[in-house]
């Protein structure tokens, strides 16, 4: 029996449809592969950096005169030495006086009206743009997949993105765009928006951040904010996650505006090493910037957020906890009382 031409049309349509599905699946797999490669590649670069810096610091120690145990600081320190210890103690506190969680609505207005940033309404244009949360996170995911942090920063500073983040009440809730499991929970690759202008892009398991991912917070300072240290502009963590917290190898990083830095202060710039539930735990490599924009490198050892001292405490109850890579007689100091829960405080419960 001969087939009519019209009988072949449905079969051809089905074939074309199947080809389109195969192509779309291939494109999606390719995009996910690139995104995963970007994340794992960035983490691998961090780990290589850590190994290289550790090797360099070991070489530095071998070439320096030393090898003897550091003597305990004298109880009769000079006033100048004491001042250096105080400055060092302050340097290990990544000061952030911004309130955690969502501010109360009444705190967002002043007697003059809406609080402003650089004289502007921070949510300007949000109503006119009329984008959904899914629209915005889909747009941001495009740049996450390409590791374009500059574009992500530009988006996060737009009024409609700031309003999306501002609508969240606390750190236990978030907006999500990405892959899900059969129960509808985030699983696979995905992007999330949190309160206080915080975002995450990376791997998820059973609704929690797990695998490799990057968390980033953009600091937004209101004009009437007289408390916050405005030297901080961005805070981020890239590395391994488990149980919704940094767990494993990773890097904490701050972007700093040193023109706003407090005089005589030293600021943490990078912390590379092992994290446990958001806390420093293992061999850690640090870089710092002081108020003159001078960078220094340090090595330290921590266990679940507690720094291991290099010597005894002073009469001021301060201990040396990180050693200068270039000078084994120079240390960062911290008060004994504050030597606990050291890590990424904004991510810890």
C-alpha positions as CSV (number, residue, x, y, z in Angstrom):
1,X,0.0,0.0,0.0
2,X,1.4,3.4,-0.9
3,X,1.7,6.1,1.7
4,X,0.3,9.5,0.9
5,X,2.5,12.6,1.3
6,X,0.1,13.8,4.0
7,X,0.7,10.7,6.0
8,X,4.4,11.4,6.3
9,X,3.9,14.9,7.8
10,X,3.2,13.7,11.4
11,X,6.1,11.4,11.4
12,X,8.4,14.1,10.1
13,X,7.1,16.5,12.8
14,X,7.8,14.0,15.5
15,X,11.4,13.5,14.2
16,X,12.0,17.3,14.1
17,X,10.6,17.6,17.7
18,X,12.9,14.8,19.0
19,X,15.9,16.4,17.3
20,X,15.1,19.8,19.0
21,X,14.8,18.1,22.4
22,X,18.2,16.4,21.9
23,X,19.8,19.7,20.9
24,X,18.3,21.5,23.9
25,X,19.5,18.8,26.3
26,X,23.0,18.9,24.8
27,X,23.1,22.7,25.2
28,X,21.8,22.5,28.8
29,X,24.4,19.8,29.7
30,X,27.1,21.9,28.1
31,X,26.1,25.0,30.1
32,X,26.0,23.0,33.3
33,X,29.4,21.5,32.5
34,X,30.9,24.9,31.9
35,X,29.4,26.3,35.2
36,X,30.8,23.3,37.2
37,X,34.2,23.7,35.5
38,X,34.2,27.4,36.5
39,X,33.5,26.7,40.1
40,X,35.8,23.7,40.5
41,X,38.5,25.6,38.5
42,X,38.2,28.6,40.7
43,X,38.5,26.3,43.8
44,X,41.5,24.4,42.3
45,X,43.2,27.7,41.7
46,X,42.6,28.7,45.4
47,X,44.0,25.4,46.6
48,X,47.1,25.7,44.3
49,X,47.6,29.2,45.7
50,X,47.4,27.9,49.2
51,X,50.0,25.2,48.4
52,X,52.3,27.6,46.7
53,X,52.1,30.2,49.5
54,X,52.7,27.4,52.1
55,X,55.8,26.2,50.2
56,X,57.1,29.8,49.9
57,X,56.6,30.4,53.7
58,X,58.5,27.2,54.5
59,X,61.4,28.4,52.3
60,X,61.3,31.8,54.1
61,X,61.5,30.1,57.5
62,X,64.5,28.0,56.4
63,X,66.4,31.1,55.2
64,X,65.7,33.2,58.3
65,X,67.8,33.0,61.4
66,X,65.7,31.1,63.9
67,X,64.6,27.7,64.9
68,X,64.4,28.5,68.5
69,X,61.2,28.8,70.5
70,X,59.7,32.3,70.7
71,X,60.2,33.7,74.2
72,X,57.1,34.7,76.2
73,X,56.4,38.4,76.1
74,X,57.8,40.3,79.1
75,X,55.4,41.5,81.7
76,X,57.3,44.8,81.5
77,X,56.6,45.7,77.9
78,X,57.2,49.2,76.8
79,X,54.2,51.4,76.1
80,X,55.1,51.4,72.4
81,X,55.2,47.6,72.3
82,X,51.8,47.5,74.0
83,X,50.3,49.8,71.4
84,X,51.5,47.5,68.6
85,X,49.8,44.6,70.3
86,X,46.5,46.5,70.5
87,X,46.7,47.4,66.8
88,X,47.4,43.8,65.9
89,X,44.5,42.6,68.0
90,X,42.2,44.9,66.2
91,X,43.5,43.7,62.8
92,X,42.1,40.2,63.3
93,X,38.6,41.5,63.8
94,X,37.0,42.0,60.4
95,X,34.9,44.8,61.8
96,X,31.4,44.9,60.4
97,X,28.9,46.9,62.4
98,X,26.0,46.5,60.0
99,X,23.1,44.9,61.8
100,X,22.4,41.2,61.0
101,X,19.1,40.2,59.4
102,X,16.5,42.6,58.1
103,X,16.2,46.0,59.7
104,X,12.8,46.9,61.1
105,X,10.7,48.9,58.7
106,X,10.6,52.0,60.9
107,X,14.4,52.1,61.0
108,X,14.5,52.5,57.2
109,X,13.0,56.0,57.3
110,X,14.2,59.1,59.0
111,X,12.4,62.3,60.0
112,X,13.3,63.6,56.5
113,X,11.7,60.5,54.7
114,X,13.3,57.5,53.0
115,X,16.9,56.6,53.9
116,X,19.2,57.3,51.0
117,X,22.5,56.0,49.6
118,X,24.7,58.7,48.1
119,X,21.6,60.9,48.1
120,X,19.5,58.4,46.1
121,X,16.6,56.2,46.9
122,X,18.2,52.7,47.0
123,X,15.0,51.1,45.5
124,X,14.6,53.6,42.7
125,X,13.2,52.1,39.5
126,X,12.0,48.9,41.1
127,X,8.3,49.5,40.5
128,X,8.9,50.5,36.9
129,X,11.1,47.6,36.0
130,X,8.5,45.1,37.4
131,X,10.7,42.1,37.2
132,X,9.9,38.9,39.1
133,X,12.5,37.3,41.5
134,X,12.8,34.4,39.0
135,X,13.6,36.9,36.2
136,X,16.3,38.6,38.2
137,X,18.0,35.4,39.4
138,X,17.9,33.9,36.0
139,X,19.6,37.0,34.7
140,X,22.2,36.9,37.4
141,X,22.8,33.1,36.8
142,X,23.9,33.9,33.3
143,X,26.8,36.0,34.7
144,X,27.5,33.5,37.5
145,X,28.0,30.8,34.9
146,X,30.6,33.0,33.2
147,X,32.3,34.0,36.4
148,X,31.6,37.7,35.6
149,X,31.7,39.1,39.2
150,X,31.7,42.7,37.9
151,X,28.4,42.2,36.1
152,X,27.0,40.5,39.2
153,X,28.0,43.5,41.4
154,X,26.4,45.9,38.9
155,X,23.1,43.9,39.1
156,X,23.2,43.6,42.9
157,X,23.4,47.4,43.2
158,X,20.3,48.0,41.1
159,X,17.2,49.2,42.9
160,X,15.1,46.1,42.0
161,X,17.7,43.7,43.1
162,X,18.2,45.5,46.4
163,X,14.4,45.5,47.0
164,X,14.3,41.7,46.3
165,X,17.0,41.1,49.0
166,X,15.4,43.7,51.4
167,X,12.1,41.8,51.2
168,X,13.6,38.8,53.0
169,X,13.3,38.8,56.8
170,X,16.3,36.7,57.9
171,X,19.1,34.4,56.7
172,X,16.9,31.3,57.0
173,X,14.8,32.2,54.0
174,X,16.0,32.8,50.4
175,X,14.8,33.1,46.8
176,X,16.1,30.4,44.5
177,X,16.6,29.7,40.8
178,X,18.0,26.5,39.5
179,X,17.8,22.8,39.5
180,X,15.7,20.8,42.0
181,X,15.2,17.3,43.1
182,X,12.0,15.2,43.0
183,X,10.8,16.8,46.2
184,X,11.2,20.3,44.8
185,X,14.2,21.1,46.9
186,X,17.3,22.9,45.5
187,X,19.7,20.2,44.2
188,X,22.3,20.5,41.5
189,X,23.4,24.0,40.4
190,X,21.5,27.0,41.5
191,X,21.5,30.7,42.5
192,X,20.0,32.1,45.7
193,X,19.3,35.6,47.0
194,X,19.4,36.3,50.8
195,X,18.8,39.3,53.0
196,X,21.4,42.0,53.4
197,X,22.5,41.9,49.7
198,X,23.9,38.4,49.9
199,X,24.0,35.8,47.1
200,X,25.2,32.3,46.5
201,X,25.8,30.4,43.3
202,X,26.9,26.8,43.3
203,X,26.0,23.2,44.2
204,X,23.1,22.1,46.4
205,X,21.9,18.8,48.0
206,X,18.5,18.4,49.6
207,X,17.9,22.1,49.8
208,X,21.2,23.0,51.4
209,X,24.4,24.4,50.0
210,X,26.7,21.5,49.5
211,X,29.6,20.8,47.1
212,X,31.5,23.8,45.6
213,X,30.0,27.3,45.6
214,X,30.6,31.0,46.0
215,X,28.9,33.3,48.6
216,X,29.1,37.0,48.2
217,X,27.9,40.0,50.2
218,X,27.7,43.5,48.9
219,X,27.9,46.2,51.6
220,X,25.4,49.1,51.1
221,X,25.9,52.1,53.5
222,X,23.0,54.5,54.1
223,X,23.9,58.1,54.3
224,X,22.8,58.4,58.0
225,X,24.9,55.3,59.0
226,X,27.6,56.7,61.3
227,X,28.6,53.4,62.9
228,X,29.7,51.0,60.1
229,X,33.3,50.8,58.9
230,X,32.9,51.9,55.3
231,X,36.3,50.4,54.3
232,X,34.5,47.1,53.6
233,X,32.8,46.9,50.1
234,X,32.5,43.2,49.4
235,X,32.9,40.0,51.4
236,X,33.0,36.6,49.8
237,X,33.8,32.9,50.2
238,X,34.7,30.5,47.5
239,X,35.2,26.8,48.3
240,X,33.7,23.6,49.6
241,X,30.3,23.5,51.5
242,X,28.5,20.9,53.6
243,X,25.4,21.3,55.7
244,X,24.8,24.8,54.4
245,X,28.1,26.1,55.7
246,X,31.7,26.4,54.5
247,X,33.3,23.0,55.2
248,X,36.5,22.0,53.5
249,X,39.1,24.0,51.5
250,X,38.3,27.5,50.5
251,X,39.1,31.2,50.5
252,X,37.6,34.1,52.3
253,X,38.1,37.5,50.7
254,X,37.3,41.1,51.3
255,X,37.3,43.9,48.8
256,X,38.4,47.0,50.7
257,X,38.3,50.8,50.0
258,X,41.4,51.9,51.9
259,X,40.5,55.5,51.5
260,X,37.9,54.8,54.1
261,X,40.1,52.8,56.4
262,X,40.5,53.7,60.0
263,X,43.9,55.2,60.8
264,X,46.4,52.9,62.3
265,X,44.2,49.8,61.6
266,X,45.1,46.7,59.7
267,X,42.4,44.8,57.8
268,X,42.1,41.1,56.7
269,X,42.1,40.8,53.0
270,X,42.3,37.0,52.4
271,X,42.1,33.9,54.5
272,X,43.0,30.7,52.6
273,X,42.8,27.2,54.2
274,X,40.4,24.8,55.7
275,X,37.0,25.7,57.2
276,X,34.7,23.8,59.5
277,X,31.1,25.0,59.9
278,X,32.3,28.4,58.8
279,X,35.2,28.6,61.2
280,X,38.9,28.5,60.5
281,X,40.2,25.0,61.2
282,X,43.7,24.0,60.0
283,X,46.7,25.7,58.5
284,X,45.7,29.1,57.4
285,X,47.4,31.7,55.2
286,X,46.3,35.3,55.5
287,X,47.0,38.6,53.8
288,X,46.3,41.9,55.4
289,X,46.2,45.6,54.3
290,X,46.9,48.4,56.7
291,X,45.6,51.9,56.5
292,X,48.6,52.9,54.4
293,X,47.6,50.2,51.8
294,X,50.6,48.1,52.8
295,X,50.1,44.4,52.3
296,X,51.5,41.7,54.6
297,X,51.4,37.9,54.7
298,X,50.8,35.6,57.7
299,X,50.6,31.9,58.6
300,X,48.5,30.6,61.4
301,X,47.0,27.4,62.8
302,X,43.4,27.2,64.0
303,X,41.2,24.5,65.4
304,X,37.4,25.0,65.1
305,X,37.7,28.8,65.3
306,X,40.4,29.1,67.9
307,X,43.9,30.3,66.9
308,X,46.8,28.4,68.3
309,X,49.1,30.9,70.1
310,X,52.8,31.2,69.2
311,X,53.6,32.2,72.8
312,X,52.3,33.2,76.2
313,X,49.8,36.0,76.8
314,X,50.9,39.5,77.8
315,X,49.7,41.3,80.9
316,X,47.0,42.7,78.7
317,X,45.7,39.2,78.0
318,X,46.8,39.3,74.4
319,X,48.4,36.4,72.5
320,X,50.4,36.1,69.2
321,X,48.4,34.0,66.8
322,X,49.7,34.5,63.3
323,X,53.3,34.8,62.2
324,X,54.7,37.1,59.6
325,X,55.8,35.1,56.5
326,X,58.8,37.5,56.0
327,X,59.8,38.0,59.7
328,X,59.3,35.2,62.2
329,X,59.6,37.7,65.1
330,X,56.6,39.6,64.0
331,X,53.1,38.5,64.9
332,X,49.4,39.4,64.8
333,X,47.9,39.7,68.3
334,X,44.5,39.0,69.6
335,X,42.8,39.2,73.0
336,X,42.4,35.8,74.8
337,X,38.8,36.5,75.4
338,X,38.0,37.1,71.6
339,X,40.0,34.0,70.5
340,X,36.9,31.9,69.7
341,X,34.5,31.4,66.8
342,X,37.0,33.0,64.4
343,X,35.8,32.6,60.9
344,X,33.1,33.9,58.5
345,X,30.8,35.3,61.2
346,X,28.1,36.3,58.7
347,X,27.6,32.7,57.6
348,X,27.8,31.1,61.0
349,X,24.5,30.4,62.9
